[in-house]
Amino acid sequence: MTVFSSILSKHQAGKKQLAVLLDPDKITNHQAAAFSKHAGDLGTDIILIGGSLLTSDKLNEIILAVKNETNVPVVIFPGSIMQVSAHADAILFLSLISGRNADYLIGNQVIVSPILKELNLEPISTGYMLIDSGKPTSASFMSNSFPIPSNKPDIAAAHALAADYLGLSQLYLEAGSGAENPVPNSVIRAVSGITDRPVWVGGGIKTPETAHEKAASGASVIVIGSHFEKENNFGQVELFAKAIKG
């Protein structure tokens, strides 16, 4: 079974999923391995690895450290075409559909596609949508694009519908790492209500209660990263998992 087929089958069964994001610049190999050893038992469905800007060459090390300790799927969440590894199970093949920067819509994807083919790394086509979070984020700065206004769920829904018609496998609504505000529930409802694709939501989710709200609003996969890094307490993962999955 491919990683995406597992995500899709859970989505179609109405099962909510938790993805934990590990940034190689903000976590040690030991911390990543220690968390991963118990990731599945804590309720983690997917381990994402990546960041908007990596300043160290630790991607392969972190992935291997994680893979050595768990059977939970390890998926690259790439901030650039440099973030590719044959050791991962899959990669989010992102197209920044909320922006108008051609490099992030299709240019970088063309460059990296032959490499993914050679590595036999599963690409999961994903319509990536930046949603305004109240302050500039690394994702919006690095992609040189404007986020969708948080009070315009109709605009978000139109982008989601276009992604659906283009045949993208899933959608990712991103407020950004360390976002001031998470993606609004109204935006999640508008997007999940117009497509039957899995909808991922990440950024600014700091409490189990907020995670529950996002899942109840229609998110298929909730992504938590910065909160666990700042607290340095991955034991909280279980609390978030229970809140998301009921």
C-alpha positions as CSV (number, residue, x, y, z in Angstrom):
1,M,0.0,0.0,0.0
2,T,1.3,3.4,-0.9
3,V,1.5,6.2,1.7
4,F,-1.2,8.2,-0.1
5,S,-3.6,5.2,-0.4
6,S,-3.4,4.8,3.3
7,I,-4.1,8.5,3.8
8,L,-7.0,8.4,1.4
9,S,-8.6,5.2,2.8
10,K,-8.6,6.8,6.3
11,H,-10.0,10.0,5.0
12,Q,-12.8,8.1,3.1
13,A,-13.6,6.2,6.3
14,G,-13.9,9.5,8.2
15,K,-10.8,8.8,10.4
16,K,-8.9,11.9,11.4
17,Q,-5.1,11.8,11.2
18,L,-2.2,13.5,13.1
19,A,1.0,14.5,11.3
20,V,4.0,15.6,13.4
21,L,6.4,17.9,11.6
22,L,10.1,17.6,12.5
23,D,12.4,20.5,11.3
24,P,16.0,19.2,11.0
25,D,17.3,22.6,12.0
26,K,15.3,22.6,15.3
27,I,15.7,19.0,16.5
28,T,18.6,16.7,17.2
29,N,18.9,13.2,15.8
30,H,18.6,11.8,19.3
31,Q,15.4,13.8,20.0
32,A,13.9,12.7,16.6
33,A,14.7,9.0,17.3
34,A,13.4,9.2,20.9
35,F,10.1,10.6,19.7
36,S,9.8,8.2,16.7
37,K,10.3,5.2,18.9
38,H,6.9,5.8,20.5
39,A,5.3,7.9,17.7
40,G,2.8,5.2,16.6
41,D,1.7,4.4,20.2
42,L,1.2,8.2,20.8
43,G,-1.3,8.4,18.0
44,T,0.9,9.8,15.2
45,D,-0.1,8.7,11.7
46,I,2.5,10.5,9.6
47,I,5.9,12.0,10.4
48,L,6.7,15.0,8.2
49,I,10.3,16.1,7.9
50,G,11.4,19.4,6.4
51,G,11.3,23.2,6.7
52,S,11.0,26.4,4.7
53,L,14.7,27.0,5.0
54,L,17.3,24.4,6.1
55,T,20.6,25.8,7.2
56,S,22.2,22.4,7.9
57,D,22.8,19.2,5.9
58,K,20.9,17.0,8.3
59,L,17.9,15.9,6.3
60,N,19.2,12.3,5.5
61,E,20.5,11.9,9.1
62,I,17.1,12.8,10.6
63,I,15.2,10.6,8.2
64,L,17.4,7.6,9.0
65,A,17.2,8.2,12.7
66,V,13.4,8.3,12.5
67,K,13.2,5.3,10.1
68,N,15.3,3.2,12.4
69,E,12.8,3.6,15.2
70,T,9.3,3.4,13.7
71,N,7.1,2.0,11.0
72,V,5.0,5.3,10.9
73,P,5.3,6.7,7.3
74,V,8.0,9.3,6.9
75,V,7.1,12.0,4.4
76,I,9.3,14.9,3.3
77,F,7.6,18.3,3.5
78,P,10.0,20.2,1.2
79,G,10.7,23.9,1.5
80,S,12.8,23.6,-1.7
81,I,13.9,21.2,-4.4
82,M,17.1,20.5,-2.3
83,Q,15.0,18.7,0.3
84,V,14.9,15.2,-1.3
85,S,16.0,11.9,0.1
86,A,15.8,8.3,-1.1
87,H,15.4,7.2,2.6
88,A,11.9,8.7,3.0
89,D,8.7,6.8,2.2
90,A,7.1,9.7,0.2
91,I,7.3,13.4,-0.5
92,L,4.6,16.0,-0.6
93,F,4.8,17.1,-4.3
94,L,3.6,20.7,-3.6
95,S,2.2,23.1,-6.0
96,L,1.7,26.6,-4.4
97,I,-1.7,27.2,-6.0
98,S,-2.5,30.2,-3.7
99,G,0.4,32.1,-5.2
100,R,1.3,33.3,-8.7
101,N,5.0,32.5,-8.6
102,A,5.5,30.2,-11.6
103,D,8.6,28.6,-10.0
104,Y,6.5,27.3,-7.1
105,L,3.5,26.4,-9.3
106,I,5.4,24.2,-11.8
107,G,9.0,25.3,-12.4
108,N,10.6,23.6,-9.4
109,Q,8.4,20.5,-9.9
110,V,9.7,20.0,-13.5
111,I,13.3,20.3,-12.2
112,V,12.9,17.7,-9.4
113,S,10.6,15.2,-11.1
114,P,13.3,13.2,-12.9
115,I,15.2,12.9,-9.5
116,L,12.1,11.6,-7.8
117,K,11.6,9.1,-10.6
118,E,15.2,7.9,-10.3
119,L,14.9,7.6,-6.5
120,N,11.6,5.8,-6.8
121,L,10.2,8.2,-4.1
122,E,6.5,8.3,-3.9
123,P,5.2,11.8,-4.9
124,I,1.9,12.9,-3.3
125,S,0.5,15.7,-5.5
126,T,-0.7,18.4,-3.1
127,G,-2.3,21.8,-3.7
128,Y,-0.5,24.0,-1.2
129,M,-2.4,27.1,-0.1
130,L,-1.0,29.8,2.2
131,I,-3.6,31.4,4.4
132,D,-3.0,34.7,6.1
133,S,-2.1,34.2,9.7
134,G,-1.7,37.8,10.9
135,K,2.0,38.2,10.3
136,P,4.5,37.3,7.5
137,T,5.7,33.7,7.6
138,S,8.8,31.9,6.3
139,A,6.7,30.1,3.7
140,S,5.3,33.4,2.2
141,F,8.6,35.1,2.3
142,M,10.6,32.3,0.8
143,S,8.0,31.7,-2.0
144,N,7.6,35.4,-2.7
145,S,3.8,35.1,-2.7
146,F,0.8,36.6,-0.9
147,P,-1.4,34.4,1.3
148,I,-5.1,34.1,0.8
149,P,-6.9,36.5,3.1
150,S,-8.2,34.6,6.2
151,N,-11.6,36.3,5.9
152,K,-12.2,35.2,2.3
153,P,-13.3,31.5,2.5
154,D,-14.8,31.8,-0.9
155,I,-11.4,32.6,-2.5
156,A,-9.9,29.6,-0.7
157,A,-12.8,27.4,-1.9
158,A,-12.3,28.5,-5.5
159,H,-8.6,27.6,-5.3
160,A,-9.5,24.2,-3.9
161,L,-12.0,23.5,-6.6
162,A,-9.4,24.4,-9.3
163,A,-6.9,22.0,-7.6
164,D,-9.6,19.3,-7.7
165,Y,-10.3,19.9,-11.4
166,L,-6.5,19.8,-12.1
167,G,-6.4,16.4,-10.5
168,L,-4.3,17.1,-7.5
169,S,-4.6,14.4,-4.9
170,Q,-5.0,16.5,-1.8
171,L,-5.0,20.0,-0.3
172,Y,-2.8,21.6,2.3
173,L,-4.0,24.8,4.1
174,E,-1.0,26.4,5.7
175,A,-1.0,29.3,8.2
176,G,2.8,29.0,8.5
177,S,5.3,27.8,11.1
178,G,4.8,29.7,14.3
179,A,1.8,31.5,12.9
180,E,0.0,34.1,15.0
181,N,-3.4,32.6,14.1
182,P,-4.3,29.2,12.7
183,V,-6.3,28.6,9.5
184,P,-9.9,29.8,10.4
185,N,-12.6,27.2,10.8
186,S,-14.7,29.0,8.1
187,V,-11.9,28.5,5.5
188,I,-11.6,24.8,6.4
189,R,-15.3,24.3,6.1
190,A,-15.4,26.1,2.8
191,V,-12.6,24.0,1.3
192,S,-13.6,20.6,2.7
193,G,-17.2,21.3,1.7
194,I,-16.3,21.8,-2.0
195,T,-13.9,18.8,-2.5
196,D,-13.7,15.2,-1.5
197,R,-9.9,15.3,-1.4
198,P,-8.1,14.9,1.9
199,V,-7.5,18.4,3.5
200,W,-4.4,19.0,5.6
201,V,-4.3,21.9,8.0
202,G,-1.2,23.2,9.8
203,G,0.3,26.3,11.4
204,G,-0.5,28.0,14.6
205,I,-2.3,25.1,16.3
206,K,-1.1,25.3,19.9
207,T,-3.7,23.5,22.0
208,P,-5.6,20.1,21.7
209,E,-8.8,22.1,21.8
210,T,-7.8,24.1,18.7
211,A,-6.7,20.8,17.0
212,H,-10.2,19.4,17.7
213,E,-11.9,22.4,16.2
214,K,-9.9,22.1,13.0
215,A,-10.7,18.4,12.7
216,A,-14.4,19.0,13.4
217,S,-14.4,21.7,10.7
218,G,-13.4,19.2,8.1
219,A,-9.6,18.8,8.2
220,S,-8.5,15.3,7.4
221,V,-5.0,15.6,8.7
222,I,-3.8,18.0,11.4
223,V,-0.1,19.0,11.3
224,I,1.7,20.1,14.5
225,G,5.3,21.1,14.6
226,S,6.5,24.3,16.2
227,H,4.4,23.8,19.3
228,F,6.1,20.6,20.2
229,E,9.6,22.0,19.4
230,K,9.1,25.1,21.6
231,E,7.7,23.1,24.5
232,N,10.4,20.3,23.9
233,N,7.7,17.9,25.1
234,F,6.6,15.4,22.5
235,G,4.6,13.7,25.2
236,Q,1.9,16.2,24.4
237,V,1.4,14.4,21.1
238,E,-0.9,11.9,22.7
239,L,-3.2,14.7,24.0
240,F,-3.4,16.2,20.5
241,A,-4.1,12.8,18.9
242,K,-6.9,12.1,21.3
243,A,-8.4,15.5,20.7
244,I,-8.3,15.1,16.9
245,K,-9.5,11.5,16.8
246,G,-12.1,11.8,19.5
